[in-house]
Amino acid sequence: MRITLILILSSIISINSSCQEIEIGHRFTIELEQVSDLIIGFKITEIVPYNKILETSKAEDLFETELISNQIHGVFAKGKFGGKVNTKLILLSGFPKELSYDLFIKIPQESMFNVTSTLNLTQGVKSIEYWPYNIDKIIFEKFRTFESDDEFETFVILEKIDSICIKNQYLSLDNGQELFIKHLKTVIEKFDKPKDFELNYLLDYEKSINSEDVSLGHFWSLGAGIYPNKKKFKFGNPISYRRIECPYFDNKVNYFYSKNDELIKVVSFNWNEFNISNWPVDNDIDRSQLSEAFKAKYDFVVKEVSELLGKPKRNKVDKDGRRRTKWKSEKGVRAYLFNFSNYNEIRLYIYKE
């Protein structure tokens, strides 16, 4: 069974005080009722204590009762991620349609709830959400059926970390851009000869530049709008490496490879905010300055990819500020670059069918 994971950013918002809160350390059941074509009513029908430490590897055995089509089973408790224990929420939906919903969180030292990003729920697929800080209460609101979007992804990760810039002054913007240019050129050249694009080649490269291995150790997938996978390759667990570009960017490079022959099928570059202190976000960096840095990074990536793949086939900016750029070279190498309208993140995917 597929498992999805998300580490979450949040922003303060007021919510309906009549909503039912769920405290940390409980297992619960949500019953759903179709109100209209899109709106789903709900109520929490059962909340029981759950004092164990959640482990992703044991998620399959978490729910004891049978799931029916109008229910969502959930556990909100302390959980392991790597060597740390923080907060996890695991949900399993029996509803036949894909669902989106709003979720609000409260940290112990705050009185207000914060709105947090969420994954859509798919029938029979466990969704695991992880926060790298303590949360004591959550509130659900506004369940809706979700109209499928080609760009929906089953994995999103946003991470907050401690600064390492002072100890590692070479982790600069200039160094990051130089690494990206060299790496991008290598990836595109290798996709021109896909039979030679072996996983070990890039693993050796990452070791040579002392990258930090941040692989999750389990399978996660890409949406069809990112990589169609028309040949139905079976993938192994993606391999991820991290690079820092102080003071703005936390870059992660992900390698997706076919399980039987370990040939690379997709390479992605993800730029998130590099936070110079733990949550909440440090105030030393002006938010407008950070937004401008991400705009400049997007333009830089467009320029470098275009030099190798040619003029973009599409370069669109939506009304909400989301930008999407696509390329296809004469040799069939494709690239898809996009940002997010509501927070600073850029993603680039490169593949050849």
C-alpha positions as CSV (number, residue, x, y, z in Angstrom):
1,M,0.0,0.0,0.0
2,R,1.3,3.4,-0.9
3,I,2.2,5.8,1.9
4,T,2.4,9.5,1.4
5,L,4.3,12.0,3.6
6,I,4.3,15.7,4.2
7,L,6.3,18.0,6.5
8,I,4.3,21.1,7.0
9,L,4.6,24.9,7.0
10,S,1.8,26.9,8.7
11,S,0.4,30.4,9.0
12,I,-2.0,31.9,11.6
13,I,-5.7,32.0,10.9
14,S,-8.9,32.3,13.0
15,I,-11.3,29.3,12.9
16,N,-14.8,28.4,14.1
17,S,-14.6,27.8,17.8
18,S,-17.4,25.3,17.7
19,C,-15.3,22.8,15.8
20,Q,-14.3,19.7,17.7
21,E,-10.7,19.6,18.7
22,I,-8.5,16.4,18.8
23,E,-5.7,16.4,21.3
24,I,-2.4,14.7,20.8
25,G,-2.4,11.0,21.8
26,H,-5.7,9.9,20.3
27,R,-7.2,7.6,17.7
28,F,-10.4,8.7,16.1
29,T,-13.1,8.1,13.5
30,I,-14.6,10.7,11.2
31,E,-18.0,9.9,9.6
32,L,-18.7,11.6,6.2
33,E,-22.0,12.6,4.6
34,Q,-22.5,13.8,1.0
35,V,-24.1,17.3,1.2
36,S,-23.6,18.3,-2.5
37,D,-21.6,17.3,-5.5
38,L,-18.5,18.9,-3.9
39,I,-19.2,19.5,-0.2
40,I,-18.9,16.7,2.3
41,G,-20.4,17.1,5.8
42,F,-18.6,15.3,8.7
43,K,-18.7,14.6,12.4
44,I,-16.2,12.9,14.7
45,T,-17.9,9.8,16.2
46,E,-15.1,8.2,18.2
47,I,-12.0,9.4,20.0
48,V,-10.0,7.0,22.1
49,P,-6.5,7.4,23.8
50,Y,-3.5,6.3,21.8
51,N,-0.2,6.5,23.8
52,K,2.2,4.6,21.6
53,I,4.9,6.1,19.4
54,L,3.9,6.0,15.7
55,E,6.3,4.3,13.3
56,T,5.8,4.6,9.5
57,S,7.1,1.0,9.0
58,K,4.2,-0.3,11.2
59,A,1.5,1.9,9.8
60,E,-0.2,-1.1,8.1
61,D,-1.2,-2.5,11.5
62,L,-2.4,0.7,13.0
63,F,-6.2,0.5,12.6
64,E,-8.1,-2.4,14.3
65,T,-11.7,-1.8,13.0
66,E,-12.9,-2.3,9.5
67,L,-13.0,0.8,7.4
68,I,-16.3,1.6,5.6
69,S,-17.0,3.9,2.7
70,N,-18.3,6.9,4.7
71,Q,-15.4,6.9,7.3
72,I,-11.9,8.2,7.8
73,H,-9.8,6.5,10.4
74,G,-7.1,8.6,12.0
75,V,-4.3,8.7,14.7
76,F,-2.8,11.9,16.0
77,A,0.2,11.1,18.2
78,K,3.9,11.3,18.8
79,G,5.8,9.7,16.0
80,K,9.3,8.8,14.8
81,F,10.9,10.4,11.7
82,G,14.6,9.4,11.4
83,G,16.1,9.6,14.8
84,K,13.6,12.2,16.2
85,V,10.2,12.0,17.8
86,N,7.8,14.8,17.1
87,T,4.2,14.9,15.9
88,K,2.4,12.7,13.3
89,L,-1.1,12.5,11.9
90,I,-2.1,9.3,10.0
91,L,-5.3,9.2,8.0
92,L,-7.0,6.4,6.1
93,S,-10.1,7.2,4.0
94,G,-12.7,4.8,2.9
95,F,-14.6,7.4,0.8
96,P,-14.8,6.4,-2.9
97,K,-13.9,9.9,-4.1
98,E,-10.7,11.8,-3.6
99,L,-11.0,14.4,-0.8
100,S,-9.4,17.6,0.2
101,Y,-9.9,19.3,3.6
102,D,-8.7,22.1,5.8
103,L,-6.6,21.4,8.9
104,F,-5.7,23.7,11.8
105,I,-2.9,23.1,14.3
106,K,-2.0,24.5,17.7
107,I,1.4,24.4,19.3
108,P,1.7,24.3,23.1
109,Q,3.0,27.8,23.6
110,E,0.3,29.5,21.4
111,S,-3.4,30.1,22.1
112,M,-4.4,30.5,18.4
113,F,-4.7,27.8,15.8
114,N,-2.6,27.8,12.6
115,V,-3.8,26.7,9.1
116,T,-1.5,24.1,7.7
117,S,-1.2,22.5,4.2
118,T,-2.5,19.0,3.6
119,L,-2.5,16.2,1.2
120,N,-5.6,15.0,-0.6
121,L,-7.1,11.7,0.7
122,T,-7.5,8.8,-1.7
123,Q,-9.6,5.7,-0.8
124,G,-7.5,3.0,0.9
125,V,-4.2,5.0,0.8
126,K,-2.6,6.0,4.1
127,S,-1.6,9.6,4.4
128,I,1.1,10.4,6.9
129,E,1.7,14.0,7.9
130,Y,4.7,15.0,10.0
131,W,5.5,18.2,11.9
132,P,9.1,18.7,13.0
133,Y,7.9,20.5,16.2
134,N,5.3,19.7,18.9
135,I,1.6,20.2,18.3
136,D,-1.0,19.6,21.0
137,K,-4.3,20.0,19.2
138,I,-5.8,19.8,15.6
139,I,-9.1,20.7,14.1
140,F,-10.6,19.5,10.8
141,E,-12.8,21.7,8.6
142,K,-14.4,21.7,5.1
143,F,-14.1,18.3,3.5
144,R,-14.6,18.5,-0.2
145,T,-14.4,16.1,-3.2
146,F,-11.3,16.8,-5.2
147,E,-11.4,17.2,-8.9
148,S,-8.3,15.4,-10.2
149,D,-5.5,17.7,-11.4
150,D,-2.7,16.4,-13.7
151,E,-0.2,18.2,-11.5
152,F,-1.3,16.6,-8.3
153,E,1.7,15.0,-6.6
154,T,1.6,12.3,-4.0
155,F,4.6,13.6,-2.2
156,V,5.3,17.1,-0.9
157,I,8.0,17.9,1.6
158,L,8.7,21.2,3.2
159,E,11.5,21.2,5.8
160,K,12.6,23.6,8.6
161,I,16.1,23.2,9.8
162,D,18.9,24.8,11.8
163,S,21.4,27.1,10.1
164,I,24.7,25.5,9.1
165,C,25.9,28.5,7.1
166,I,28.3,29.9,9.7
167,K,30.2,26.5,10.0
168,N,30.1,25.9,6.3
169,Q,30.8,29.2,4.5
170,Y,31.3,27.5,1.2
171,L,27.6,26.7,1.1
172,S,26.9,29.9,-0.7
173,L,24.6,31.0,-3.5
174,D,27.5,31.1,-6.0
175,N,28.6,27.6,-5.1
176,G,25.0,26.3,-5.4
177,Q,24.5,27.8,-8.8
178,E,27.8,26.5,-10.1
179,L,26.9,23.0,-8.8
180,F,23.5,23.2,-10.4
181,I,24.8,24.2,-13.8
182,K,27.3,21.3,-13.9
183,H,24.8,18.8,-12.6
184,L,22.0,19.9,-15.0
185,K,24.4,19.5,-18.0
186,T,25.4,16.0,-16.8
187,V,21.8,14.9,-16.3
188,I,20.6,16.1,-19.7
189,E,23.6,14.6,-21.4
190,K,22.9,11.2,-19.7
191,F,19.2,11.3,-20.7
192,D,20.4,11.5,-24.3
193,K,21.9,8.0,-23.7
194,P,19.3,6.5,-21.3
195,K,20.8,3.0,-21.3
196,D,24.0,4.4,-19.8
197,F,22.2,6.5,-17.1
198,E,22.8,4.2,-14.1
199,L,21.9,5.1,-10.6
200,N,25.4,4.3,-9.3
201,Y,26.8,7.0,-11.6
202,L,24.9,9.7,-9.8
203,L,25.5,8.2,-6.4
204,D,29.2,8.3,-7.0
205,Y,28.8,12.0,-8.1
206,E,27.0,12.9,-4.9
207,K,29.6,11.2,-2.7
208,S,32.3,13.2,-4.6
209,I,30.8,16.5,-3.6
210,N,30.0,15.3,0.0
211,S,26.3,15.7,-0.4
212,E,24.0,14.8,2.6
213,D,21.9,11.7,2.0
214,V,18.4,12.5,3.1
215,S,16.5,9.6,1.5
216,L,13.3,8.6,3.3
217,G,14.0,4.9,2.9
218,H,10.6,4.0,1.6
219,F,8.7,4.4,-1.7
220,W,6.9,7.6,-2.8
221,S,5.6,8.5,-6.2
222,L,5.1,11.3,-8.7
223,G,1.8,12.4,-10.1
224,A,1.1,11.7,-13.8
225,G,1.2,15.4,-14.6
226,I,4.9,15.3,-13.5
227,Y,5.9,12.0,-15.1
228,P,3.4,10.1,-17.2
229,N,5.3,6.8,-16.9
230,K,3.7,5.5,-20.1
231,K,5.9,2.5,-20.2
232,K,4.8,1.5,-16.6
233,F,8.2,1.3,-15.0
234,K,8.3,-0.1,-11.5
235,F,10.4,2.3,-9.3
236,G,12.6,1.6,-6.4
237,N,12.7,3.8,-3.3
238,P,13.8,7.3,-4.5
239,I,17.2,8.5,-3.4
240,S,17.5,12.1,-2.2
241,Y,20.5,14.4,-1.5
242,R,20.5,17.8,0.1
243,R,22.5,21.0,-0.7
244,I,22.3,24.4,1.1
245,E,22.6,27.7,-0.7
246,C,22.9,30.2,2.1
247,P,21.1,32.2,3.1
248,Y,17.9,31.5,1.1
249,F,17.7,28.0,-0.4
250,D,17.5,24.5,0.9
251,N,17.9,22.4,-2.3
252,K,17.0,18.7,-2.5
253,V,17.9,16.5,-5.5
254,N,15.8,13.4,-6.0
255,Y,16.6,10.4,-8.2
256,F,13.8,8.1,-9.5
257,Y,15.0,4.9,-11.0
258,S,13.5,1.7,-12.4
259,K,13.7,-1.1,-9.9
260,N,14.8,-4.0,-12.2
261,D,17.8,-2.3,-13.9
262,E,18.5,0.8,-11.7
263,L,18.4,3.2,-14.6
264,I,17.5,6.8,-13.8
265,K,14.1,7.8,-15.2
266,V,13.5,11.2,-13.5
267,V,15.7,13.7,-11.7
268,S,14.2,16.5,-9.7
269,F,15.6,19.6,-8.1
270,N,13.5,21.2,-5.3
271,W,14.3,24.6,-3.8
272,N,12.6,25.4,-0.4
273,E,13.2,28.1,2.1
274,F,16.4,27.7,4.2
275,N,15.3,28.7,7.7
276,I,18.1,30.0,9.9
277,S,16.4,28.9,13.0
278,N,13.8,26.4,14.1
279,W,10.1,27.1,13.8
280,P,8.7,29.7,13.9
281,V,10.5,31.4,11.0
282,D,13.4,33.6,12.0
283,N,12.7,37.3,11.4
284,D,16.2,38.3,10.4
285,I,15.4,37.8,6.7
286,D,12.8,40.2,5.2
287,R,10.0,38.2,3.6
288,S,9.9,40.4,0.5
289,Q,13.7,40.0,0.1
290,L,13.2,36.2,0.3
291,S,10.4,36.3,-2.3
292,E,12.6,38.3,-4.7
293,A,15.4,35.7,-4.2
294,F,13.0,32.9,-5.3
295,K,11.9,34.9,-8.3
296,A,15.5,35.4,-9.3
297,K,16.2,31.7,-8.8
298,Y,13.3,30.8,-11.1
299,D,14.6,33.1,-13.8
300,F,18.1,31.6,-13.3
301,V,16.8,28.1,-13.8
302,V,14.8,29.0,-16.9
303,K,17.9,30.5,-18.4
304,E,20.2,27.5,-17.7
305,V,17.6,24.9,-18.8
306,S,16.9,26.9,-22.0
307,E,20.5,27.0,-22.9
308,L,20.5,23.2,-23.0
309,L,17.0,22.3,-24.2
310,G,16.1,25.3,-26.3
311,K,13.3,27.8,-25.9
312,P,10.4,26.7,-23.6
313,K,7.3,25.2,-25.2
314,R,5.3,26.9,-22.5
315,N,6.1,29.7,-20.0
316,K,2.9,30.7,-18.2
317,V,2.2,32.9,-15.2
318,D,-1.2,32.3,-13.6
319,K,-3.3,35.1,-12.0
320,D,-2.4,33.9,-8.5
321,G,1.4,34.2,-9.3
322,R,2.1,30.5,-10.0
323,R,4.5,30.1,-12.9
324,R,4.9,27.0,-15.1
325,T,7.5,26.4,-17.7
326,K,8.0,23.3,-19.9
327,W,10.6,22.2,-22.4
328,K,11.1,19.4,-24.9
329,S,14.4,19.1,-26.7
330,E,14.8,17.7,-30.2
331,K,16.1,14.5,-28.7
332,G,13.0,14.1,-26.5
333,V,14.4,15.3,-23.1
334,R,11.6,17.0,-21.2
335,A,11.8,19.4,-18.3
336,Y,9.0,20.9,-16.2
337,L,9.6,23.8,-13.8
338,F,7.0,25.4,-11.6
339,N,6.6,27.4,-8.4
340,F,3.9,27.7,-5.8
341,S,1.7,30.7,-5.4
342,N,1.2,30.6,-1.7
343,Y,4.8,29.9,-0.4
344,N,8.3,30.0,-1.6
345,E,9.2,26.7,-3.4
346,I,10.5,25.9,-6.8
347,R,10.6,22.4,-8.5
348,L,12.2,21.2,-11.6
349,Y,11.7,17.7,-13.1
350,I,13.7,16.3,-16.0
351,Y,13.0,13.0,-17.8
352,K,13.0,11.3,-21.1
353,E,10.2,8.7,-21.9
